[in-house]
Amino acid sequence: MANTKNKLTDWIGNVEKRTELIHQQALDGFAALMDEDAAPSSFLPAGGHWMFFLPTDRQSNLAHDGHGKKGDFLPPVDLPRRMWAGGRLKFQRPIKAGDTIEKISTVKSVEEKEGRSGNLVFVTVEHELNKDGNCYIREEHDIVYREAAQPGETPPTPKMAPIDADWEQTIVPDPVMLFRYSALTFNGHRIHYDRDYVTSVEGYPGLVVHGPLIGTLLMKLAIDNMGGKSLKTFEFRNSSPIFDTDPFRICGRKLDDDSCEVWATGPEGQLAVKATAQF
């Protein structure tokens, strides 16, 4: 690992740009996923930007895990397992269907660490969504790459989630729900839909619920319970994965009139995701 550090850090500053027309179809598709008859408005819901500016790698350029091969925009990290580790979002202006938005993505940092389960590489990418010289959403997206699962490997003991929620909701994930979100986000990562792959190759007990899907559900929970106010910032960290094998809970509590904490709790009470929302 140490011998490749300089090579990986050469990707810091790499930039990718995409321009896209925001279309209503994706909003309607997400509303259907949320079990709503139609999108409540033509404005992007919090987290809705993750349905746009999607990678369109050629089929021949996909890696074994279903992601595009590394080494183009993202550094060629030689670790097979990839997860969404968290992020920080600032919502500065609302985006609506019909807007033409430019997304500028920049690799901000590449850091190698030694974790309880072996070598890790953290990559942080900054995204700016702009229109007419104005920034609408600014996001920092943390990606973690991990070593392959080892036979008989015992997962680390997870941190337990808070138990003093003011609000909570039970989510029942299933393969259809995960497939539909993968389709909305053109996400080919096999951990979300290929049970044989995720259990035999990556060593997980079931299909992995998407990190951004959980983040979106938590943002919706926060907005719904804070009087429908406009979200200004959302910071979240993924601690442990959630699988389709059991229901999970999204929970929250009010901190003051303009902020709250929200989190996702696994079936054994473990903390999966924790976030802070500012309004």
Rosetta blueprint (number, residue, H / E / L):
1 M L
2 A H
3 N H
4 T H
5 K H
6 N H
7 K H
8 L H
9 T H
10 D L
11 W L
12 I L
13 G L
14 N L
15 V E
16 E E
17 K E
18 R E
19 T E
20 E E
21 L E
22 I L
23 H L
24 Q H
25 Q H
26 A H
27 L H
28 D H
29 G H
30 F H
31 A H
32 A H
33 L H
34 M L
35 D L
36 E L
37 D L
38 A L
39 A L
40 P L
41 S L
42 S L
43 F E
44 L L
45 P L
46 A L
47 G L
48 G H
49 H H
50 W H
51 M H
52 F L
53 F L
54 L L
55 P L
56 T L
57 D L
58 R L
59 Q H
60 S H
61 N H
62 L E
63 A L
64 H L
65 D L
66 G L
67 H L
68 G E
69 K L
70 K L
71 G L
72 D L
73 F L
74 L L
75 P L
76 P L
77 V L
78 D L
79 L L
80 P L
81 R E
82 R E
83 M E
84 W E
85 A E
86 G E
87 G E
88 R E
89 L E
90 K E
91 F E
92 Q L
93 R L
94 P L
95 I L
96 K E
97 A L
98 G L
99 D L
100 T E
101 I E
102 E E
103 K E
104 I E
105 S E
106 T E
107 V E
108 K E
109 S E
110 V E
111 E E
112 E E
113 K E
114 E E
115 G E
116 R L
117 S L
118 G E
119 N E
120 L E
121 V E
122 F E
123 V E
124 T E
125 V E
126 E E
127 H E
128 E E
129 L E
130 N E
131 K E
132 D L
133 G L
134 N E
135 C E
136 Y E
137 I E
138 R E
139 E E
140 E E
141 H E
142 D E
143 I E
144 V E
145 Y E
146 R E
147 E L
148 A L
149 A L
150 Q L
151 P L
152 G L
153 E L
154 T L
155 P L
156 P L
157 T L
158 P L
159 K L
160 M E
161 A L
162 P L
163 I L
164 D L
165 A L
166 D L
167 W E
168 E E
169 Q E
170 T E
171 I E
172 V L
173 P L
174 D L
175 P H
176 V H
177 M H
178 L H
179 F H
180 R H
181 Y H
182 S H
183 A H
184 L H
185 T L
186 F L
187 N L
188 G L
189 H L
190 R H
191 I H
192 H H
193 Y L
194 D L
195 R H
196 D H
197 Y H
198 V H
199 T H
200 S H
201 V L
202 E L
203 G L
204 Y L
205 P L
206 G L
207 L L
208 V E
209 V L
210 H L
211 G H
212 P H
213 L H
214 I H
215 G H
216 T H
217 L H
218 L H
219 M H
220 K H
221 L H
222 A H
223 I H
224 D H
225 N H
226 M L
227 G L
228 G L
229 K L
230 S L
231 L L
232 K L
233 T E
234 F E
235 E E
236 F E
237 R E
238 N E
239 S L
240 S L
241 P L
242 I L
243 F E
244 D L
245 T L
246 D L
247 P L
248 F E
249 R E
250 I E
251 C E
252 G E
253 R E
254 K E
255 L E
256 D E
257 D L
258 D L
259 S E
260 C E
261 E E
262 V E
263 W E
264 A E
265 T E
266 G L
267 P L
268 E L
269 G L
270 Q E
271 L E
272 A E
273 V E
274 K E
275 A E
276 T E
277 A E
278 Q E
279 F L
